[in-house]
Amino acid sequence: MTPITLKPLIASLVAATIGSAALVTPANAGGSISLHLEPKNAKQEQAMRAGLTIYAIVNAVENGSIKQNGNNNSAGLAQIGQGNLGIVHQEGDDHTGTLVQNGDNNACGLFQFGKATNADVEQNGNSETCTTVTFGW
């Protein structure tokens, strides 16, 4: 009797399922994808914080900023604590996004591109760093 290897079989089933799902989705259907990044070590934290700081310097941001380019966007930024850097940046139309920072010395950026994305980020604690990037179509 020949042994059956499940790994290629499972991969084929997953590919067939994804392929058939794509066939039933209307061409004009919207969607979005979101990536939330949190550093896992000190080097990653320093790199992410440096990127957010560079954004803040280039855009003359001191503690927090909401920047919107497009139509029908809504955004909110709430900071409870000291020394926080919060950025909400929206490019495109029909975005909704909020960033809430609770604690001290936190840094976070919420970046939304395309159209019709919805993202809410809450940062709790001290000296935390994160970035969320959302793309909508």
SULTA-V275671 format. One record per pair of residues at least 12 apart in sequence whose C-alpha atoms are under 10 Angstrom apart, sorted by the first residue. I is the first residue (numbers start at 0). GAP is how many residues later the second one is. D is the distance in whole Angstrom. If there is no record, write none. Layout:
I,GAP,D + I,GAP,D
This chain:
27,109,9 + 28,108,8 + 29,85,9 + 29,86,8 + 29,87,10 + 29,106,7 + 29,107,5 + 30,84,9 + 30,85,8 + 30,86,8 + 30,104,8 + 30,105,6 + 30,106,5 + 31,81,10 + 31,82,9 + 31,83,8 + 31,84,8 + 31,85,6 + 31,86,9 + 31,102,7 + 31,103,5 + 31,104,4 + 31,105,6 + 32,84,9 + 32,100,8 + 32,101,6 + 32,102,5 + 32,103,7 + 32,104,9 + 33,77,10 + 33,78,9 + 33,83,9 + 33,84,9 + 33,85,8 + 33,98,7 + 33,99,6 + 33,100,4 + 33,101,6 + 33,102,9 + 34,76,10 + 34,96,8 + 34,97,6 + 34,98,5 + 34,99,6 + 34,100,9 + 35,73,10 + 35,74,9 + 35,85,9 + 35,94,7 + 35,95,6 + 35,96,4 + 35,97,7 + 35,98,9 + 36,71,10 + 36,72,10 + 36,92,9 + 36,93,6 + 36,94,5 + 36,95,6 + 36,96,8 + 37,70,9 + 37,90,9 + 37,91,6 + 37,92,5 + 37,93,7 + 37,94,9 + 38,89,9 + 38,90,7 + 38,91,7 + 38,92,9 + 43,85,10 + 44,62,10 + 44,82,10 + 44,83,8 + 44,84,6 + 44,85,8 + 45,83,9 + 47,59,9 + 47,60,9 + 47,61,10 + 47,81,7 + 47,82,7 + 47,83,8 + 48,36,9 + 48,57,9 + 48,58,7 + 48,59,8 + 48,60,10 + 48,79,9 + 48,80,7 + 48,81,8 + 48,82,9 + 49,57,10 + 50,58,10 + 50,80,10 + 51,33,8 + 51,34,9 + 51,35,8 + 51,55,7 + 51,56,7 + 51,57,7 + 51,77,9 + 51,78,9 + 51,79,9 + 52,32,8 + 52,54,9 + 52,55,10 + 54,32,9 + 54,54,9 + 55,29,8 + 55,30,9 + 55,31,8 + 60,24,8 + 60,25,9 + 60,26,8 + 61,21,10 + 61,22,9 + 61,23,7 + 61,24,9 + 62,16,9 + 62,19,9 + 62,20,7 + 62,21,6 + 62,22,5 + 62,23,6 + 62,24,8 + 62,44,9 + 63,13,8 + 63,14,9 + 63,15,8 + 63,20,8 + 63,21,5 + 63,22,4 + 63,23,6 + 63,24,8 + 63,43,9 + 63,44,10 + 63,45,10 + 64,12,8 + 64,20,8 + 64,21,6 + 64,22,5 + 64,23,6 + 64,24,8 + 64,44,10 + 65,20,9 + 65,21,6 + 65,22,5 + 65,23,6 + 65,24,8 + 65,31,10 + 65,32,10 + 65,33,10 + 65,44,10 + 66,20,8 + 66,21,6 + 66,22,5 + 66,23,6 + 66,24,8 + 66,44,10 + 67,20,8 + 67,21,6 + 67,22,5 + 67,23,6 + 67,24,8 + 67,25,9 + 67,27,9 + 67,44,9 + 68,20,8 + 68,21,6 + 68,22,5 + 68,23,6 + 68,24,8 + 68,44,10 + 69,20,8 + 69,21,6 + 69,22,5 + 69,23,5 + 69,24,8 + 69,25,9 + 69,43,10 + 69,44,10 + 69,45,9 + 70,19,10 + 70,20,9 + 70,21,7 + 70,22,5 + 70,23,6 + 70,24,9 + 70,44,10 + 71,20,9 + 71,21,6 + 71,22,5 + 71,23,7 + 71,24,9 + 71,43,10 + 71,44,9 + 72,17,8 + 72,18,9 + 72,19,8 + 72,20,6 + 72,21,5 + 72,22,5 + 72,23,6 + 72,24,8 + 72,42,9 + 72,43,9 + 72,44,10 + 73,16,9 + 73,19,10 + 73,20,8 + 73,21,6 + 73,22,5 + 73,23,7 + 73,24,8 + 73,44,10 + 74,13,7 + 74,14,9 + 74,15,8 + 74,20,8 + 74,21,6 + 74,22,5 + 74,23,5 + 74,24,8 + 74,43,10 + 74,44,10 + 74,45,10 + 75,12,8 + 75,20,9 + 75,21,7 + 75,22,5 + 75,23,6 + 75,24,8 + 75,44,9 + 76,20,9 + 76,21,6 + 76,22,5 + 76,23,6 + 76,24,8 + 76,44,10 + 77,20,8 + 77,21,6 + 77,22,5 + 77,23,6 + 77,24,8 + 77,44,9 + 78,20,8 + 78,21,6 + 78,22,5 + 78,23,6 + 78,24,8 + 78,25,9 + 78,27,9 + 78,44,9 + 79,20,8 + 79,21,6 + 79,22,5 + 79,23,6 + 79,24,8 + 79,44,10 + 80,20,8 + 80,21,6 + 80,22,5 + 80,23,5 + 80,24,8 + 80,25,9 + 80,44,10 + 80,45,9 + 81,19,10 + 81,20,9 + 81,21,7 + 81,22,5 + 81,23,6 + 81,24,8 + 81,44,10 + 82,20,9 + 82,21,6 + 82,22,4 + 82,23,7 + 82,24,9 + 82,43,10 + 82,44,9 + 83,17,7 + 83,18,9 + 83,19,8 + 83,20,6 + 83,21,5 + 83,22,5 + 83,23,6 + 83,24,8 + 83,42,9 + 83,43,9 + 83,44,9 + 83,45,10 + 84,16,9 + 84,19,10 + 84,20,7 + 84,21,6 + 84,22,5 + 84,23,6 + 84,24,8 + 84,44,9 + 85,13,7 + 85,14,8 + 85,15,8 + 85,20,8 + 85,21,6 + 85,22,5 + 85,23,6 + 85,24,8 + 85,37,10 + 85,43,10 + 85,44,10 + 85,45,10 + 86,12,8 + 86,20,8 + 86,21,6 + 86,22,5 + 86,23,6 + 86,24,8 + 86,44,9 + 87,20,9 + 87,21,6 + 87,22,5 + 87,23,6 + 87,24,8 + 87,44,10 + 88,20,8 + 88,21,6 + 88,22,5 + 88,23,6 + 88,24,9 + 88,44,10 + 89,20,8 + 89,21,6 + 89,22,5 + 89,23,6 + 89,24,9 + 89,25,9 + 89,27,9 + 89,43,10 + 89,44,9 + 90,20,8 + 90,21,6 + 90,22,5 + 90,23,6 + 90,24,8 + 90,44,10 + 91,20,8 + 91,21,6 + 91,22,5 + 91,23,5 + 91,24,8 + 91,25,10 + 91,43,10 + 91,44,9 + 91,45,10 + 92,19,10 + 92,20,8 + 92,21,7 + 92,22,5 + 92,23,6 + 92,24,9 + 92,43,10 + 93,20,9 + 93,21,6 + 93,22,5 + 93,23,7 + 93,24,9 + 93,42,10 + 94,17,7 + 94,18,8 + 94,19,8 + 94,20,6 + 94,21,5 + 94,22,5 + 94,23,6 + 94,24,8 + 94,39,10 + 94,40,10 + 94,41,9 + 95,16,9 + 95,19,10 + 95,20,7 + 95,21,6 + 95,22,5 + 95,23,6 + 95,24,8 + 96,13,8 + 96,14,9 + 96,15,8 + 96,20,8 + 96,21,6 + 96,22,5 + 96,23,6 + 96,24,8 + 96,37,10 + 97,12,8 + 97,20,9 + 97,21,7 + 97,22,5 + 97,23,6 + 97,24,8 + 98,20,9 + 98,21,6 + 98,22,5 + 98,23,6 + 98,24,8 + 98,33,10 + 99,20,8 + 99,21,6 + 99,22,5 + 99,23,6 + 99,24,8 + 100,20,8 + 100,21,6 + 100,22,5 + 100,23,6 + 100,24,8 + 100,25,9 + 100,27,9 + 101,20,8 + 101,21,6 + 101,22,5 + 101,23,6 + 101,24,8 + 101,26,10 + 102,20,8 + 102,21,6 + 102,22,5 + 102,23,5 + 102,24,8 + 102,25,9 + 103,20,9 + 103,21,7 + 103,22,5 + 103,23,6 + 103,24,9 + 104,20,9 + 104,21,6 + 104,22,5 + 104,23,7 + 104,24,9 + 105,17,8 + 105,18,8 + 105,19,8 + 105,20,6 + 105,21,5 + 105,22,5 + 105,23,6 + 105,24,9 + 106,16,9 + 106,19,10 + 106,20,7 + 106,21,6 + 106,22,5 + 106,23,7 + 106,24,8 + 107,13,9 + 107,14,9 + 107,15,8 + 107,20,8 + 107,21,6 + 107,22,5 + 107,23,5 + 107,24,8 + 108,12,9 + 108,20,9 + 108,21,7 + 108,22,5 + 108,23,6 + 108,24,8 + 109,20,9 + 109,21,6 + 109,22,5 + 109,23,6 + 109,24,8 + 110,20,8 + 110,21,6 + 110,22,5 + 110,23,6 + 110,24,9 + 111,20,8 + 111,21,6 + 111,22,5 + 111,23,6 + 111,24,8 + 112,20,8 + 112,21,6 + 112,22,5 + 112,23,6 + 112,24,9 + 113,20,8 + 113,21,6 + 113,22,5 + 113,23,6 + 114,19,10 + 114,20,7 + 114,21,5 + 114,22,5 + 115,18,10 + 115,19,9 + 115,20,6 + 115,21,7 + 116,17,7 + 116,18,7 + 116,19,5 + 116,20,8 + 117,16,8 + 117,17,10 + 117,18,9 + 118,13,8 + 118,14,9 + 118,15,8 + 119,12,9
